[in-house]
């Protein structure tokens, strides 16, 4: 997949599109998925321009994985799911729809199926309330 700097995540990183921010470091940004598969579904994106994980620098890869881990811990503490799914797709055949590397952090509860992705827009107030709960457990250290 070729990087396209007009992708929505690049626009969010440049401040051209809004997002409901959960966490930010020098190397990565995490925000709520607007069309979540479960309550608390968030995305971690590197600030480095890279379409797939194969294109990402070692430093950006480490920063994203570390942020993803810390946010999974925060999601678990804030929302008390039965499990947390971490996903990362590379290429259209793998299900990647945005040409900017990103990691999905999705809380899972027993007996609750995932909603269809990129189908229904979530309520902004609901997303902000979930983000606030997760932020309360985020530790950047």
DSSP file (Angstrom, degrees, kcal/mol; ACC not computed):
  #  RESIDUE AA STRUCTURE BP1 BP2  ACC     N-H-->O    O-->H-N    N-H-->O    O-->H-N    TCO  KAPPA ALPHA  PHI   PSI    X-CA   Y-CA   Z-CA
    1    1 A X              0   0    0      0, 0.0     2,-0.3     0, 0.0    50,-0.2   0.000 360.0 360.0 360.0 134.2    0.0    0.0    0.0
    2    2 A X        -     0   0    0     49,-0.1     2,-0.2     1,-0.1    97,-0.1  -0.668 360.0-110.9 -88.8 139.4    1.4    3.4   -0.9
    3    3 A X        -     0   0    0     -2,-0.3     2,-0.5    46,-0.1    97,-0.1  -0.494  30.6-169.3 -70.3 135.2    1.4    6.2    1.6
    4    4 A X    >   -     0   0    0     95,-0.6     3,-2.1    -2,-0.2     6,-0.2  -0.968  14.6-154.4-126.9 112.2   -1.0    9.0    0.8
    5    5 A X  T 3  S+     0   0    0     -2,-0.5    -1,-0.1     1,-0.3    -2,-0.0   0.457  91.0  68.8 -72.7   3.6   -0.6   12.1    2.9
    6    6 A X  T 3  S+     0   0    0      4,-0.1    -1,-0.3     5,-0.0    -3,-0.0   0.311  73.1 122.0 -96.6   8.1   -4.3   13.1    2.3
    7    7 A X  S <> S-     0   0    0     -3,-2.1     4,-2.0    92,-0.1     3,-0.3  -0.327  77.5-111.4 -67.3 154.8   -5.4   10.1    4.5
    8    8 A X  H  > S+     0   0    0      1,-0.2     4,-2.1     2,-0.2     5,-0.1   0.815 115.3  53.9 -61.5 -31.7   -7.5   11.0    7.5
    9    9 A X  H  > S+     0   0    0      2,-0.2     4,-2.5     1,-0.2    -1,-0.2   0.898 108.1  49.6 -71.6 -37.8   -4.9   10.0   10.1
   10   10 A X  H  > S+     0   0    0     -3,-0.3     4,-1.8    -6,-0.2    -2,-0.2   0.897 111.0  50.9 -62.9 -39.4   -2.3   12.3    8.4
   11   11 A X  H  <>S+     0   0    0     -4,-2.0     5,-2.8     2,-0.2     6,-1.1   0.882 109.5  49.8 -66.1 -37.9   -4.9   15.1    8.5
   12   12 A X  H ><5S+     0   0    0     -4,-2.1     3,-1.3     4,-0.2    -2,-0.2   0.935 109.7  51.2 -63.5 -45.8   -5.6   14.5   12.2
   13   13 A X  H 3<5S+     0   0    0     -4,-2.5    -2,-0.2     1,-0.3    -1,-0.2   0.835 111.4  47.7 -61.5 -33.0   -1.8   14.6   12.9
   14   14 A X  T 3<5S-     0   0    0     -4,-1.8    -1,-0.3    -5,-0.1    -2,-0.2   0.496 117.5-113.3 -85.5  -3.6   -1.6   17.9   11.0
   15   15 A X  T < 5S+     0   0    0     -3,-1.3    -3,-0.2    -4,-0.4    -2,-0.1   0.634  85.8 118.5  81.6  14.7   -4.6   19.3   12.9
   16   16 A X  S   <S+     0   0    0     -5,-2.8     2,-0.4    -6,-0.2    -4,-0.2   0.694  76.0  37.4 -86.0 -20.6   -6.8   19.5    9.7
   17   17 A X  S    S-     0   0    0     -6,-1.1    -2,-0.2    -9,-0.1    -1,-0.1  -0.973  87.9-119.7-127.2 145.0   -9.3   17.0   11.1
   18   18 A X        +     0   0    0     -2,-0.4     2,-0.3    -3,-0.1    -6,-0.1  -0.370  30.8 179.4 -77.9 162.1  -10.6   16.8   14.7
   19   19 A X        -     0   0    0     -7,-0.1     2,-1.0    -2,-0.1    14,-0.1  -0.972  37.8-112.4-151.7 163.6  -10.2   13.8   16.9
   20   20 A X        -     0   0    0     12,-0.4    12,-2.3    -2,-0.3     2,-0.1  -0.836  45.3-147.7 -99.5  95.7  -11.1   12.7   20.4
   21   21 A X  E     +A   31   0A   0     -2,-1.0    10,-0.3    10,-0.2     3,-0.1  -0.377  29.3 172.6 -72.4 137.8   -7.5   12.4   21.8
   22   22 A X  E     -     0   0A   0      8,-3.1     2,-0.3     1,-0.4     9,-0.2   0.734  68.0 -10.0-106.6 -42.5   -6.7    9.9   24.4
   23   23 A X  E     -A   30   0A   0      7,-1.5     7,-3.0     2,-0.0    -1,-0.4  -0.990  56.2-167.1-157.2 155.9   -2.9   10.1   24.6
   24   24 A X  E     +A   29   0A   0     -2,-0.3     2,-0.2     5,-0.2     5,-0.2  -0.988   7.5 171.9-151.2 140.7    0.0   11.7   22.9
   25   25 A X        -     0   0    0      3,-2.8    -2,-0.0    -2,-0.3    38,-0.0  -0.732  54.3 -89.6-128.3-178.2    3.8   11.4   22.9
   26   26 A X  S    S+     0   0    0     -2,-0.2     3,-0.1     1,-0.2    37,-0.0   0.793 127.1  33.4 -62.9 -26.6    6.5   12.9   20.7
   27   27 A X  S    S+     0   0    0      1,-0.1    20,-3.0    19,-0.1    21,-0.5   0.621 120.9  28.0-107.7 -16.5    6.2    9.8   18.4
   28   28 A X  E     - B   0  46A   0     18,-0.3    -3,-2.8    19,-0.1     2,-0.4  -0.968  51.9-151.7-150.0 159.9    2.5    8.7   18.5
   29   29 A X  E     -AB  24  45A   0     16,-2.6    16,-3.1    -2,-0.3     2,-0.4  -0.993   9.4-160.7-132.7 139.0   -1.1    9.8   19.0
   30   30 A X  E     +AB  23  44A   0     -7,-3.0    -8,-3.1    -2,-0.4    -7,-1.5  -0.978  19.1 162.9-121.5 136.2   -4.0    7.8   20.3
   31   31 A X  E     -AB  21  43A   0     12,-2.0    12,-3.1    -2,-0.4   -10,-0.2  -0.961  42.0 -85.4-147.3 162.4   -7.6    8.8   19.7
   32   32 A X  E     - B   0  42A   0    -12,-2.3     2,-0.4    -2,-0.3   -12,-0.4  -0.440  42.6-115.8 -71.3 139.5  -11.1    7.2   19.8
   33   33 A X    >   -     0   0    0      8,-2.3     3,-0.6     1,-0.1     7,-0.1  -0.643  18.7-147.7 -72.6 127.1  -12.3    5.3   16.7
   34   34 A X  T 3  S+     0   0    0     -2,-0.4    88,-3.1     1,-0.3     2,-0.2   0.726  97.0  38.5 -71.4 -21.8  -15.3    7.3   15.4
   35   35 A X  T 3  S-     0   0    0     86,-0.2    83,-1.0    84,-0.0    -1,-0.3  -0.598  92.9-169.5-124.7  68.8  -16.9    4.1   14.2
   36   36 A X    <   -     0   0    0     -3,-0.6    84,-0.2    -2,-0.2     3,-0.1  -0.197  30.3-150.1 -70.9 149.1  -16.0    1.7   17.0
   37   37 A X  S    S+     0   0    0      1,-0.3    78,-3.0    77,-0.1     2,-0.3   0.635  89.1   5.0 -85.2 -16.7  -16.4   -2.0   17.0
   38   38 A X  S >  S-     0   0    0     76,-0.2     3,-1.9    70,-0.0    -1,-0.3  -0.968  97.8 -77.8-157.3 157.9  -16.9   -1.9   20.8
   39   39 A X  T 3  S+     0   0    0     -2,-0.3    68,-0.3     1,-0.3     3,-0.1  -0.431 120.2  25.7 -60.6 129.4  -17.1    0.8   23.4
   40   40 A X  T 3  S+     0   0    0      1,-0.3     2,-0.3    -2,-0.2    -1,-0.3   0.439  80.7 155.6  94.8   1.0  -13.6    2.0   24.2
   41   41 A X    <   +     0   0    0     -3,-1.9    -8,-2.3    65,-0.1    -1,-0.3  -0.455  18.3 172.8 -63.0 122.3  -12.2    1.1   20.7
   42   42 A X  E     -BC  32 105A   0     63,-2.4    63,-2.5    -2,-0.3     2,-0.4  -0.873  24.8-134.4-131.5 166.5   -9.2    3.4   20.1
   43   43 A X  E     -BC  31 104A   0    -12,-3.1   -12,-2.0    -2,-0.3     2,-0.5  -0.940   4.6-155.8-122.8 141.7   -6.5    3.8   17.6
   44   44 A X  E     -BC  30 103A   0     59,-2.2    59,-2.3    -2,-0.4     2,-0.4  -0.981  19.6-179.6-115.1 123.5   -2.7    4.4   18.0
   45   45 A X  E     -BC  29 102A   0    -16,-3.1   -16,-2.6    -2,-0.5    57,-0.2  -0.968  25.1-124.5-125.8 139.3   -1.0    6.0   15.1
   46   46 A X  E     -B   28   0A   0     55,-0.6   -18,-0.3    -2,-0.4     4,-0.2  -0.480  14.2-135.3 -73.8 152.3    2.7    7.0   14.6
   47   47 A X  S    S+     0   0    0    -20,-3.0     2,-0.2    -2,-0.1   -19,-0.1   0.649  83.4  94.6 -79.0 -15.3    3.5   10.6   13.8
   48   48 A X  S    S-     0   0    0    -21,-0.5     2,-0.8     1,-0.1    -2,-0.1  -0.557  89.0-112.8 -74.6 139.0    5.9    9.2   11.2
   49   49 A X        +     0   0    0     -2,-0.2     2,-0.3    51,-0.1    -2,-0.1  -0.656  59.8 139.5 -76.9 110.6    4.5    8.9    7.7
   50   50 A X        -     0   0    0     -2,-0.8    51,-2.9    -4,-0.2    -4,-0.1  -0.944  42.1-156.8-154.8 130.6    4.3    5.2    6.9
   51   51 A X  S    S+     0   0    0     -2,-0.3     2,-0.3    49,-0.3    49,-0.2   0.913  81.0  15.5 -74.6 -43.6    1.6    3.2    5.1
   52   52 A X  S >  S-     0   0    0    -51,-0.2     3,-1.8    47,-0.1     4,-0.5  -0.833  82.3-104.0-130.7 164.9    2.4   -0.2    6.6
   53   53 A X  G >  S+     0   0    0     -2,-0.3     3,-1.0     1,-0.3     8,-0.1   0.790 117.4  65.8 -60.5 -27.2    4.4   -1.5    9.5
   54   54 A X  G 3  S+     0   0    0      1,-0.2    -1,-0.3    -4,-0.0    36,-0.0   0.740 102.4  48.4 -65.2 -22.7    7.1   -2.6    7.0
   55   55 A X  G <  S+     0   0    0     -3,-1.8    -1,-0.2     2,-0.1     2,-0.2   0.499  89.9 104.4 -94.7  -7.1    7.8    1.1    6.3
   56   56 A X  S <  S-     0   0    0     -3,-1.0    -6,-0.1    -4,-0.5    -7,-0.0  -0.545  73.3-116.5 -84.4 139.0    8.0    2.3    9.9
   57   57 A X     >  -     0   0    0     -2,-0.2     4,-2.4     1,-0.1     5,-0.2  -0.258  26.7-112.1 -65.8 159.5   11.3    3.1   11.5
   58   58 A X  H  > S+     0   0    0      1,-0.2     4,-2.5     2,-0.2     5,-0.2   0.912 117.8  51.5 -58.9 -43.3   12.5    1.0   14.5
   59   59 A X  H  > S+     0   0    0      1,-0.2     4,-2.3     2,-0.2    -1,-0.2   0.912 111.5  45.8 -63.4 -43.2   12.1    4.0   16.9
   60   60 A X  H  > S+     0   0    0      2,-0.2     4,-2.4     1,-0.2    -1,-0.2   0.871 111.5  53.4 -68.1 -36.4    8.5    4.7   15.7
   61   61 A X  H  X S+     0   0    0     -4,-2.4     4,-2.6     2,-0.2     5,-0.2   0.947 110.7  45.8 -62.1 -48.5    7.6    1.0   15.9
   62   62 A X  H  X S+     0   0    0     -4,-2.5     4,-2.5     1,-0.2     5,-0.2   0.920 112.8  50.8 -60.6 -44.6    8.9    0.7   19.5
   63   63 A X  H  X S+     0   0    0     -4,-2.3     4,-2.3    -5,-0.2    -1,-0.2   0.904 112.6  46.1 -61.4 -42.4    7.0    3.9   20.5
   64   64 A X  H  X S+     0   0    0     -4,-2.4     4,-2.8     2,-0.2    -2,-0.2   0.918 113.0  48.2 -68.3 -43.6    3.7    2.7   19.0
   65   65 A X  H  X S+     0   0    0     -4,-2.6     4,-2.5     2,-0.2    -2,-0.2   0.919 113.1  48.7 -63.5 -42.2    4.0   -0.7   20.5
   66   66 A X  H  X S+     0   0    0     -4,-2.5     4,-2.5    -5,-0.2    -2,-0.2   0.927 113.2  46.5 -63.9 -44.5    4.8    0.8   23.9
   67   67 A X  H  X S+     0   0    0     -4,-2.3     4,-2.5    -5,-0.2     5,-0.2   0.911 111.5  52.5 -63.8 -41.2    1.9    3.2   23.7
   68   68 A X  H  X S+     0   0    0     -4,-2.8     4,-2.2     2,-0.2    -2,-0.2   0.922 110.5  47.8 -60.1 -44.9   -0.4    0.4   22.5
   69   69 A X  H  X S+     0   0    0     -4,-2.5     4,-2.1     2,-0.2    -2,-0.2   0.938 112.6  47.9 -61.6 -47.7    0.6   -1.7   25.6
   70   70 A X  H  X S+     0   0    0     -4,-2.5     4,-2.1     1,-0.2    -1,-0.2   0.866 112.8  48.9 -64.0 -36.0    0.1    1.2   28.0
   71   71 A X  H  X S+     0   0    0     -4,-2.5     4,-3.0     2,-0.2    -1,-0.2   0.858 107.2  54.6 -73.3 -33.7   -3.3    2.1   26.5
   72   72 A X  H  X S+     0   0    0     -4,-2.2     4,-2.4    -5,-0.2    -2,-0.2   0.909 109.9  48.4 -61.8 -40.2   -4.4   -1.6   26.7
   73   73 A X  H  X S+     0   0    0     -4,-2.1     4,-2.2     2,-0.2    -2,-0.2   0.918 112.7  47.8 -63.3 -43.8   -3.5   -1.4   30.4
   74   74 A X  H  X S+     0   0    0     -4,-2.1     4,-2.8     2,-0.2     5,-0.2   0.901 111.4  50.2 -64.6 -41.8   -5.5    1.8   30.7
   75   75 A X  H  X>S+     0   0    0     -4,-3.0     4,-2.9     2,-0.2     5,-0.6   0.922 110.6  50.0 -61.8 -44.6   -8.5    0.4   28.9
   76   76 A X  H  X5S+     0   0    0     -4,-2.4     4,-1.3    -5,-0.2    -2,-0.2   0.912 115.2  43.2 -61.9 -42.5   -8.5   -2.7   31.1
   77   77 A X  H  <5S+     0   0    0     -4,-2.2    -2,-0.2     2,-0.2    -1,-0.2   0.892 120.5  41.0 -69.5 -39.9   -8.4   -0.5   34.3
   78   78 A X  H  <5S+     0   0    0     -4,-2.8    -2,-0.2    -5,-0.2    -3,-0.2   0.891 129.3  23.0 -77.7 -41.2  -10.9    2.0   33.1
   79   79 A X  H  <5S-     0   0    0     -4,-2.9    -3,-0.2    -5,-0.2    -2,-0.2   0.570  86.0-139.9-109.2 -11.8  -13.5   -0.2   31.4
   80   80 A X     << +     0   0    0     -4,-1.3    -4,-0.1    -5,-0.6    -3,-0.1   0.895  33.4 178.0  53.2  49.0  -13.0   -3.6   33.0
   81   81 A X        -     0   0    0     -6,-0.3    28,-0.2     1,-0.1    -1,-0.1  -0.302  40.8-119.8 -73.4 166.5  -13.4   -5.7   29.9
   82   82 A X  S    S-     0   0    0     26,-1.6     2,-0.3     1,-0.2    27,-0.2   0.712  92.5  -9.2 -76.3 -21.2  -13.1   -9.5   29.9
   83   83 A X  E     -D  108   0A   0     25,-1.9    25,-3.1     2,-0.0     2,-0.4  -0.968  63.5-127.8-163.5 169.8  -10.2   -9.1   27.4
   84   84 A X  E     -D  107   0A   0     -2,-0.3     2,-0.4    23,-0.2    23,-0.2  -0.986  17.1-150.9-133.4 123.0   -8.5   -6.6   25.1
   85   85 A X  E     -D  106   0A   0     21,-3.3    21,-3.1    -2,-0.4     2,-0.5  -0.782   6.7-163.7 -92.1 132.8   -7.9   -7.2   21.4
   86   86 A X  E     +D  105   0A   0     -2,-0.4     2,-0.3    19,-0.2    19,-0.2  -0.982  16.1 179.3-114.6 125.2   -4.9   -5.6   19.7
   87   87 A X  E     +D  104   0A   0     17,-2.1    17,-3.3    -2,-0.5     2,-0.3  -0.955  16.7 174.2-131.4 148.8   -5.0   -5.5   15.9
   88   88 A X        -     0   0    0     -2,-0.3     2,-0.3    15,-0.2    15,-0.1  -0.914  13.1-162.9-153.1 122.6   -2.8   -4.2   13.1
   89   89 A X        -     0   0    0     13,-0.4     2,-0.5    -2,-0.3    13,-0.3  -0.854   4.4-163.4-115.0 142.9   -3.4   -4.7    9.4
   90   90 A X        -     0   0    0     -2,-0.3     4,-0.2     1,-0.1   -38,-0.1  -0.950  58.8  -1.9-130.2 111.5   -1.0   -4.3    6.5
   91   91 A X  S >>>S-     0   0    0     -2,-0.5     5,-2.2   -40,-0.2     3,-1.1   0.130  84.6 -83.5  91.8 152.6   -2.4   -4.0    2.9
   92   92 A X  G >45S+     0   0    0      1,-0.3     3,-1.4     3,-0.2    -1,-0.1   0.864 126.1  59.3 -58.7 -38.8   -5.8   -4.2    1.5
   93   93 A X  G 345S+     0   0    0      1,-0.3    -1,-0.3     2,-0.1    -2,-0.1   0.770 105.8  49.8 -63.7 -24.6   -5.8   -8.0    1.4
   94   94 A X  G <45S-     0   0    0     -3,-1.1    -1,-0.3    -4,-0.2    -2,-0.2   0.519 128.1 -97.5 -89.5  -7.4   -5.3   -7.9    5.2
   95   95 A X  T <<5 +     0   0    0     -3,-1.4     2,-0.3    -4,-0.5    -3,-0.2   0.498  69.9 151.8 104.7   5.4   -8.2   -5.5    5.7
   96   96 A X      < +     0   0    0     -5,-2.2    -1,-0.3     1,-0.2     3,-0.1  -0.557  12.1 169.7 -72.3 128.9   -6.2   -2.2    6.0
   97   97 A X        +     0   0    0     -2,-0.3     2,-0.5     1,-0.2    -1,-0.2   0.614  61.5  58.3-113.9 -19.9   -8.4    0.7    4.8
   98   98 A X  S    S-     0   0    0      2,-0.1     2,-2.2   -47,-0.1    -1,-0.2  -0.963  78.5-135.8-114.2 124.7   -6.4    3.7    5.8
   99   99 A X  S    S+     0   0    0     -2,-0.5   -95,-0.6   -95,-0.1     2,-0.3  -0.228  78.7  88.6 -79.3  53.6   -2.9    4.0    4.3
  100  100 A X  S    S-     0   0    0     -2,-2.2   -49,-0.3   -49,-0.2    -2,-0.1  -0.951  88.7-104.8-145.0 125.1   -1.2    5.0    7.6
  101  101 A X        +     0   0    0    -51,-2.9   -55,-0.6    -2,-0.3     2,-0.3  -0.185  52.6 163.7 -49.2 135.3    0.1    2.5   10.1
  102  102 A X  E     -C   45   0A   0    -13,-0.3     2,-0.4   -57,-0.2   -13,-0.4  -0.990  31.2-140.3-156.3 155.3   -2.3    2.1   13.0
  103  103 A X  E     -C   44   0A   0    -59,-2.3   -59,-2.2    -2,-0.3     2,-0.4  -0.957  15.8-142.6-118.5 131.7   -3.0   -0.2   15.9
  104  104 A X  E     -CD  43  87A   0    -17,-3.3   -17,-2.1    -2,-0.4     2,-0.5  -0.796   9.5-167.4 -92.6 133.7   -6.5   -1.0   17.1
  105  105 A X  E     +CD  42  86A   0    -63,-2.5   -63,-2.4    -2,-0.4     2,-0.5  -0.974  17.0 176.6-118.4 112.2   -7.1   -1.4   20.9
  106  106 A X  E     - D   0  85A   0    -21,-3.1   -21,-3.3    -2,-0.5   -65,-0.1  -0.949  23.9-140.1-127.0 113.8  -10.5   -3.0   21.3
  107  107 A X  E     - D   0  84A   0     -2,-0.5     2,-0.4   -68,-0.3   -23,-0.2  -0.425  22.5-156.8 -65.7 144.9  -12.0   -4.0   24.7
  108  108 A X  E     - D   0  83A   0    -25,-3.1   -25,-1.9    -2,-0.1   -26,-1.6  -0.983  10.0-165.7-129.3 139.5  -14.0   -7.3   24.5
  109  109 A X    >   -     0   0    0      3,-0.4     3,-2.1    -2,-0.4   -28,-0.1  -0.968  36.0 -98.3-121.5 139.0  -16.7   -8.6   26.8
  110  110 A X  T 3  S+     0   0    0     -2,-0.4     3,-0.1     1,-0.3   -27,-0.0  -0.252 108.0  11.2 -52.7 134.1  -17.9  -12.2   26.9
  111  111 A X  T 3  S+     0   0    0      1,-0.2     2,-0.7    -3,-0.0    -1,-0.3   0.437  99.7 112.5  77.7  -0.8  -21.1  -12.7   24.8
  112  112 A X    <   -     0   0    0     -3,-2.1    -3,-0.4     3,-0.0    -1,-0.2  -0.899  58.6-146.4-109.0 109.6  -20.8   -9.3   23.2
  113  113 A X        -     0   0    0     -2,-0.7     2,-0.2     1,-0.1    -3,-0.0  -0.325  25.6-100.4 -70.5 154.9  -20.1   -9.5   19.4
  114  114 A X        -     0   0    0      1,-0.1   -76,-0.2   -76,-0.1     2,-0.1  -0.484  36.5-121.4 -69.4 143.3  -18.0   -6.9   17.7
  115  115 A X        -     0   0    0    -78,-3.0     2,-0.1    -2,-0.2    -1,-0.1  -0.453  40.9 -84.6 -76.8 159.8  -20.0   -4.3   15.8
  116  116 A X    >>  -     0   0    0     -2,-0.1     3,-0.7     1,-0.1     4,-0.6  -0.451  50.6-120.2 -64.4 135.8  -19.2   -3.9   12.1
  117  117 A X  T 34 S+     0   0    0      1,-0.2   -81,-0.1    -2,-0.1    -1,-0.1  -0.510  87.4  11.1 -81.2 149.2  -16.3   -1.6   11.5
  118  118 A X  T 34 S+     0   0    0    -83,-1.0    -1,-0.2    -2,-0.2     3,-0.1   0.829 106.2  96.4  56.9  36.7  -16.6    1.7    9.6
  119  119 A X  T <4 S+     0   0    0     -3,-0.7     2,-0.5     1,-0.3    -2,-0.1   0.750  75.7  33.2-117.5 -55.8  -20.3    1.4    9.5
  120  120 A X  S  < S-     0   0    0     -4,-0.6    -1,-0.3   -84,-0.2     2,-0.3  -0.928  71.9-132.1-116.5 126.8  -22.0    3.4   12.3
  121  121 A X        -     0   0    0     -2,-0.5   -86,-0.2   -86,-0.1     2,-0.1  -0.551  26.8-131.1 -72.8 132.5  -20.7    6.7   13.6
  122  122 A X        -     0   0    0    -88,-3.1     2,-0.3    -2,-0.3    -1,-0.1  -0.451  28.6 -92.4 -82.0 158.5  -20.6    6.8   17.4
  123  123 A X     >  -     0   0    0      1,-0.1     4,-2.3    -2,-0.1     3,-0.2  -0.561  30.3-138.4 -70.3 128.5  -22.0    9.7   19.5
  124  124 A X  H  > S+     0   0    0     -2,-0.3     4,-2.5     1,-0.2     5,-0.2   0.856 102.0  53.0 -60.5 -38.1  -19.3   12.2   20.2
  125  125 A X  H  > S+     0   0    0      2,-0.2     4,-2.2     1,-0.2    -1,-0.2   0.893 109.4  49.2 -65.8 -38.5  -20.4   12.7   23.8
  126  126 A X  H  > S+     0   0    0      2,-0.2     4,-2.2    -3,-0.2    -2,-0.2   0.922 112.0  48.6 -64.5 -44.5  -20.2    9.0   24.4
  127  127 A X  H  X S+     0   0    0     -4,-2.3     4,-2.8     1,-0.2    -2,-0.2   0.906 111.1  50.1 -62.4 -42.1  -16.7    8.8   22.9
  128  128 A X  H  X S+     0   0    0     -4,-2.5     4,-2.4     2,-0.2    -1,-0.2   0.900 109.5  51.1 -64.2 -40.5  -15.5   11.7   25.0
  129  129 A X  H  X S+     0   0    0     -4,-2.2     4,-1.7     2,-0.2    -1,-0.2   0.907 112.6  46.0 -63.8 -41.3  -16.8   10.1   28.2
  130  130 A X  H  X S+     0   0    0     -4,-2.2     4,-2.3     2,-0.2    -2,-0.2   0.919 111.8  51.8 -65.7 -43.4  -15.0    6.9   27.3
  131  131 A X  H  X S+     0   0    0     -4,-2.8     4,-3.3     1,-0.2    -2,-0.2   0.901 107.2  53.3 -59.8 -41.6  -11.8    8.8   26.4
  132  132 A X  H  X S+     0   0    0     -4,-2.4     4,-1.6     1,-0.2    -1,-0.2   0.905 109.0  48.7 -61.1 -42.0  -12.0   10.6   29.8
  133  133 A X  H  < S+     0   0    0     -4,-1.7     4,-0.4     2,-0.2    -1,-0.2   0.910 114.9  44.6 -64.5 -42.0  -12.2    7.3   31.7
  134  134 A X  H >X S+     0   0    0     -4,-2.3     3,-1.9     1,-0.2     4,-0.5   0.920 108.9  56.4 -69.0 -43.6   -9.3    5.8   29.7
  135  135 A X  H >< S+     0   0    0     -4,-3.3     3,-1.1     1,-0.3    -1,-0.2   0.846  96.6  65.1 -55.3 -35.5   -7.2    9.0   30.1
  136  136 A X  T 3< S+     0   0    0     -4,-1.6    -1,-0.3     1,-0.3    -2,-0.2   0.720 109.5  38.4 -62.3 -20.0   -7.5    8.8   33.8
  137  137 A X  T <4 S+     0   0    0     -3,-1.9     2,-0.3    -4,-0.4    -1,-0.3   0.390  89.1 114.9-110.6   0.5   -5.5    5.5   33.7
  138  138 A X    <<  -     0   0    0     -3,-1.1     2,-0.5    -4,-0.5   -67,-0.1  -0.568  43.1-170.7 -75.7 130.7   -3.0    6.5   31.0
  139  139 A X        -     0   0    0     -2,-0.3   -65,-0.1   -69,-0.1    -3,-0.0  -0.960   9.7-171.8-124.3 111.8    0.6    6.7   32.2
  140  140 A X              0   0    0     -2,-0.5    -1,-0.1     1,-0.2   -70,-0.1   0.726 360.0 360.0 -75.1 -22.5    3.1    8.3   29.7
  141  141 A X              0   0    0      0, 0.0    -1,-0.2     0, 0.0    -2,-0.0   0.573 360.0 360.0 -40.7 360.0    6.2    7.4   31.8
